[in-house]
């Protein structure tokens, strides 16, 4: 697993409102981090350290997963 690729895919999917891809990337990245994997560089051009990047990655993944679920529920209700 390349956490940087997963993070970048998560950001791209979130920005394009591809909720299933955002949720999949977030789920995979959280699983990686939970197994002790190193975090991605979360802010381009900034070297912030592992603990900062881990915290930002967890927060971003949880937000993406939450938003994805809400958007999927909303789509089901309007269909």
DALIN-V520079 format. One record per residue. PHI is phi as a letter, one per 30 degrees, with the letter a starting at -180 (NA if undefined). Layout:
PHI
PHI
This chain:
NA
c
d
d
d
d
d
d
d
e
d
d
d
d
d
c
h
c
d
d
d
d
d
d
d
d
d
d
d
d
d
d
d
d
d
j
d
d
d
d
d
d
b
e
i
b
c
c
j
d
d
d
d
d
d
d
d
e
d
d
d
d
d
d
d
d
d
d
d
d
d
d
d
d
d
d
d
d
d
